Amino acid sequence: GLTYQDILCDPNTPSPVETADRRSACEALRRALPKLDVREQQLLFFRHCEALSVAEIAAVFEVTPARVSQLYNGAIARLRALMKVDEAGAV
């Protein structure tokens, strides 16, 4: 009594492994974010939650847009390092 629709996989549905990996990455991100400096947290918030442009963030921080880019790249590098350390420690 099954139809093809009952047994075909939806290619847009993540696999259980993908779901677990994403959940693990989100948890590592939640643990790593508070370890960043307040300014780095603000920068990431402005960029990703408030969707401010580099120029707008530069005005808020009273620095040049180039400096915002440097700070952003540094914050992302530090966040990645913290997540790797957290991941290594959790294993």
N, CA, C and O of each residue as an XYZ file, in Angstrom:
364
protein
N       0.784     -1.197      0.000
C       0.000      0.000      0.000
C       0.835      1.276      0.000
O       0.288      2.357      0.216
N       2.152      1.182     -0.238
C       2.993      2.366     -0.267
C       3.032      2.963     -1.672
O       2.965      2.250     -2.673
N       3.141      4.273     -1.716
C       3.319      4.953     -2.998
C       4.782      5.398     -3.091
O       5.524      5.331     -2.111
N       5.181      5.851     -4.280
C       6.554      6.342     -4.440
C       6.832      7.530     -3.523
O       7.950      7.680     -3.030
N       5.856      8.351     -3.296
C       6.048      9.500     -2.416
C       6.328      9.073     -0.980
O       6.986      9.796     -0.231
N       5.835      7.913     -0.601
C       6.068      7.419      0.753
C       7.511      6.979      0.977
O       8.003      7.020      2.105
N       8.193      6.557     -0.085
C       9.529      5.999      0.084
C      10.648      6.877     -0.484
O      11.822      6.609     -0.226
N      10.313      7.910     -1.245
C      11.333      8.789     -1.795
C      11.837      9.754     -0.731
O      11.067     10.271      0.079
N      13.137      9.984     -0.751
C      13.741     10.922      0.183
C      13.607     12.337     -0.357
O      13.655     12.569     -1.565
N      13.443     13.257      0.545
C      13.462     14.673      0.182
C      14.920     15.101      0.171
O      15.575     15.048      1.212
N      15.459     15.533     -0.995
C      16.872     15.901     -1.051
C      17.214     17.136     -0.215
O      18.388     17.388      0.056
N      16.218     17.897      0.190
C      16.450     19.090      1.002
C      16.477     18.791      2.495
O      16.849     19.653      3.291
N      16.096     17.606      2.873
C      16.085     17.225      4.277
C      17.481     16.786      4.689
O      18.055     15.891      4.068
N      18.040     17.407      5.736
C      19.383     17.008      6.167
C      19.375     15.608      6.756
O      18.390     15.164      7.346
N      20.495     14.930      6.581
C      20.637     13.586      7.143
C      20.787     13.697      8.655
O      21.074     14.780      9.166
N      20.601     12.609      9.370
C      20.803     12.652     10.824
C      22.222     13.084     11.211
O      22.411     13.761     12.221
N      23.210     12.695     10.411
C      24.597     13.099     10.693
C      24.747     14.608     10.501
O      25.378     15.275     11.321
N      24.171     15.151      9.421
C      24.229     16.590      9.187
C      23.531     17.359     10.302
O      24.014     18.403     10.740
N      22.417     16.850     10.750
C      21.679     17.488     11.839
C      22.499     17.489     13.128
O      22.554     18.496     13.833
N      23.131     16.365     13.429
C      23.963     16.270     14.641
C      25.175     17.188     14.539
O      25.538     17.847     15.513
N      25.804     17.235     13.362
C      26.959     18.117     13.164
C      26.572     19.577     13.345
O      27.294     20.340     13.988
N      25.451     19.961     12.788
C      24.990     21.347     12.902
C      24.681     21.693     14.354
O      25.036     22.771     14.830
N      24.024     20.783     15.050
C      23.700     21.012     16.458
C      24.967     21.134     17.294
O      25.046     21.975     18.189
N      25.946     20.304     17.005
C      27.224     20.359     17.724
C      27.950     21.674     17.449
O      28.509     22.281     18.363
N      27.943     22.114     16.189
C      28.588     23.377     15.835
C      27.890     24.551     16.516
O      28.553     25.468     17.002
N      26.570     24.532     16.555
C      25.824     25.611     17.221
C      26.136     25.652     18.707
O      26.271     26.732     19.282
N      26.250     24.506     19.324
C      26.572     24.454     20.753
C      27.991     24.970     21.003
O      28.223     25.693     21.972
N      28.932     24.607     20.143
C      30.306     25.106     20.278
C      30.338     26.625     20.105
O      31.079     27.317     20.803
N      29.546     27.131     19.187
C      29.461     28.574     18.974
C      28.881     29.269     20.204
O      29.372     30.324     20.608
N      27.849     28.691     20.798
C      27.248     29.267     22.015
C      28.241     29.336     23.171
O      28.237     30.290     23.949
N      29.086     28.320     23.273
C      30.088     28.314     24.354
C      31.242     29.263     24.065
O      31.820     29.828     24.994
N      31.592     29.451     22.785
C      32.751     30.267     22.419
C      32.443     31.762     22.417
O      33.312     32.558     22.773
N      31.245     32.165     22.031
C      30.920     33.590     21.920
C      31.175     34.379     23.204
O      31.752     35.464     23.126
N      30.781     33.899     24.365
C      31.038     34.683     25.585
C      32.520     34.846     25.923
O      32.878     35.696     26.738
N      33.377     34.045     25.308
C      34.810     34.135     25.576
C      35.476     35.240     24.764
O      36.631     35.581     25.019
N      34.762     35.804     23.786
C      35.294     36.923     23.012
C      35.222     38.204     23.832
O      34.437     38.308     24.774
N      36.048     39.174     23.465
C      35.967     40.494     24.084
C      34.611     41.111     23.778
O      33.963     40.760     22.792
N      34.194     42.030     24.629
C      32.903     42.698     24.439
C      32.848     43.387     23.075
O      31.832     43.328     22.383
N      33.928     44.026     22.705
C      33.967     44.740     21.420
C      33.804     43.767     20.246
O      33.119     44.072     19.270
N      34.438     42.598     20.351
C      34.289     41.579     19.306
C      32.858     41.072     19.254
O      32.310     40.853     18.174
N      32.254     40.887     20.417
C      30.861     40.457     20.457
C      29.946     41.509     19.828
O      29.033     41.179     19.072
N      30.200     42.765     20.147
C      29.402     43.848     19.569
C      29.561     43.883     18.054
O      28.581     44.033     17.324
N      30.778     43.746     17.594
C      31.043     43.772     16.161
C      30.276     42.662     15.447
O      29.633     42.911     14.427
N      30.338     41.456     15.967
C      29.618     40.340     15.357
C      28.105     40.553     15.426
O      27.381     40.213     14.491
N      27.634     41.119     16.540
C      26.208     41.415     16.674
C      25.777     42.438     15.631
O      24.778     42.239     14.940
N      26.519     43.520     15.517
C      26.176     44.556     14.541
C      26.178     44.000     13.119
O      25.297     44.311     12.317
N      27.165     43.186     12.824
C      27.314     42.681     11.455
C      26.276     41.626     11.112
O      25.705     41.653     10.022
N      26.021     40.691     12.034
C      25.177     39.545     11.700
C      23.741     39.643     12.208
O      22.834     39.100     11.577
N      23.518     40.308     13.307
C      22.147     40.420     13.827
C      21.474     41.708     13.372
O      20.300     41.707     13.000
N      22.210     42.785     13.404
C      21.659     44.082     13.001
C      21.882     44.366     11.510
O      21.303     45.305     10.964
N      22.719     43.558     10.856
C      23.031     43.690      9.424
C      23.541     45.086      9.063
O      23.202     45.630      8.012
N      24.365     45.661      9.957
C      24.966     46.954      9.662
C      26.099     46.774      8.658
O      26.756     45.733      8.631
N      26.321     47.786      7.842
C      27.428     47.756      6.893
C      28.737     48.042      7.634
O      28.736     48.481      8.784
N      29.830     47.786      6.959
C      31.147     48.066      7.546
C      31.268     49.556      7.854
O      31.798     49.936      8.898
N      30.778     50.398      6.949
C      30.835     51.846      7.165
C      30.019     52.259      8.392
O      30.445     53.123      9.158
N      28.852     51.646      8.579
C      28.018     51.970      9.742
C      28.691     51.527     11.041
O      28.649     52.239     12.044
N      29.303     50.364     11.016
C      30.004     49.874     12.202
C      31.202     50.769     12.493
O      31.500     51.063     13.651
N      31.884     51.199     11.440
C      33.029     52.098     11.612
C      32.602     53.382     12.306
O      33.325     53.897     13.159
N      31.440     53.901     11.949
C      30.936     55.116     12.591
C      30.628     54.871     14.068
O      30.904     55.726     14.910
N      30.065     53.722     14.379
C      29.748     53.395     15.776
C      31.023     53.278     16.603
O      31.094     53.806     17.713
N      32.025     52.592     16.071
C      33.276     52.370     16.795
C      34.265     53.525     16.646
O      35.317     53.541     17.286
N      33.920     54.479     15.804
C      34.785     55.629     15.536
C      36.167     55.189     15.048
O      37.194     55.657     15.540
N      36.168     54.280     14.072
C      37.385     53.818     13.417
C      37.126     53.814     11.909
O      36.013     54.093     11.464
N      38.150     53.499     11.138
C      37.978     53.439      9.689
C      37.318     52.120      9.289
O      37.383     51.147     10.040
N      36.684     52.076      8.114
C      36.131     50.808      7.634
C      37.201     49.720      7.502
O      36.926     48.543      7.738
N      38.416     50.116      7.125
C      39.495     49.129      7.027
C      39.778     48.500      8.389
O      40.031     47.299      8.483
N      39.735     49.313      9.440
C      39.968     48.795     10.793
C      38.838     47.859     11.213
O      39.076     46.859     11.891
N      37.619     48.180     10.814
C      36.492     47.288     11.116
C      36.736     45.929     10.468
O      36.498     44.893     11.088
N      37.206     45.929      9.234
C      37.494     44.668      8.547
C      38.574     43.881      9.284
O      38.473     42.663      9.428
N      39.600     44.578      9.748
C      40.654     43.906     10.516
C      40.102     43.316     11.810
O      40.397     42.173     12.159
N      39.307     44.101     12.508
C      38.715     43.624     13.761
C      37.799     42.427     13.515
O      37.801     41.457     14.272
N      37.022     42.518     12.446
C      36.088     41.437     12.109
C      36.854     40.145     11.803
O      36.522     39.080     12.323
N      37.876     40.251     10.960
C      38.666     39.066     10.615
C      39.343     38.477     11.847
O      39.432     37.258     11.988
N      39.816     39.336     12.731
C      40.417     38.861     13.967
C      39.405     38.166     14.873
O      39.704     37.137     15.477
N      38.216     38.733     14.959
C      37.167     38.138     15.798
C      36.762     36.768     15.263
O      36.572     35.827     16.033
N      36.633     36.658     13.948
C      36.254     35.377     13.342
C      37.364     34.347     13.564
O      37.081     33.194     13.889
N      38.622     34.753     13.390
C      39.744     33.833     13.613
C      39.774     33.366     15.066
O      39.985     32.185     15.343
N      39.564     34.287     15.978
C      39.576     33.938     17.412
C      38.406     33.014     17.747
O      38.558     32.057     18.507
N      37.249     33.306     17.177
C      36.071     32.473     17.405
C      36.305     31.055     16.889
O      35.967     30.083     17.565
N      36.877     30.937     15.708
C      37.186     29.604     15.160
C      38.162     28.855     16.060
O      37.989     27.663     16.318
N      39.186     29.557     16.534
C      40.168     28.924     17.419
C      39.510     28.464     18.717
O      39.780     27.364     19.198
N      38.654     29.300     19.277
C      37.958     28.929     20.514
C      37.054     27.718     20.299
O      36.947     26.852     21.166
N      36.412     27.667     19.150
C      35.523     26.545     18.858
C      36.323     25.259     18.691
O      35.873     24.196     19.118
N      37.511     25.339     18.071
C      38.352     24.155     17.911
C      38.871     23.667     19.251
O      38.892     22.464     19.510
N      39.289     24.587     20.101
C      39.761     24.221     21.437
C      38.623     23.580     22.214
O      38.818     22.564     22.882
N      37.439     24.167     22.129
C      36.278     23.636     22.839
C      35.935     22.241     22.307
O      35.615     21.334     23.075
N      36.008     22.086     20.995
C      35.703     20.799     20.370
C      36.727     19.747     20.804
O      36.356     18.612     21.104
N      37.988     20.108     20.837
C      39.040     19.185     21.248
C      38.893     18.807     22.726
O      39.124     17.663     23.116
N      38.507     19.789     23.530
C      38.331     19.520     24.960
C      37.105     18.673     25.250
O      37.070     17.935     26.235
N      36.092     18.781     24.387
C      34.854     18.047     24.602
C      34.984     16.585     24.201
O      34.190     15.753     24.638
N      35.975     16.263     23.375
C      36.129     14.895     22.876
C      36.791     14.016     23.860
O      36.994     12.832     23.591
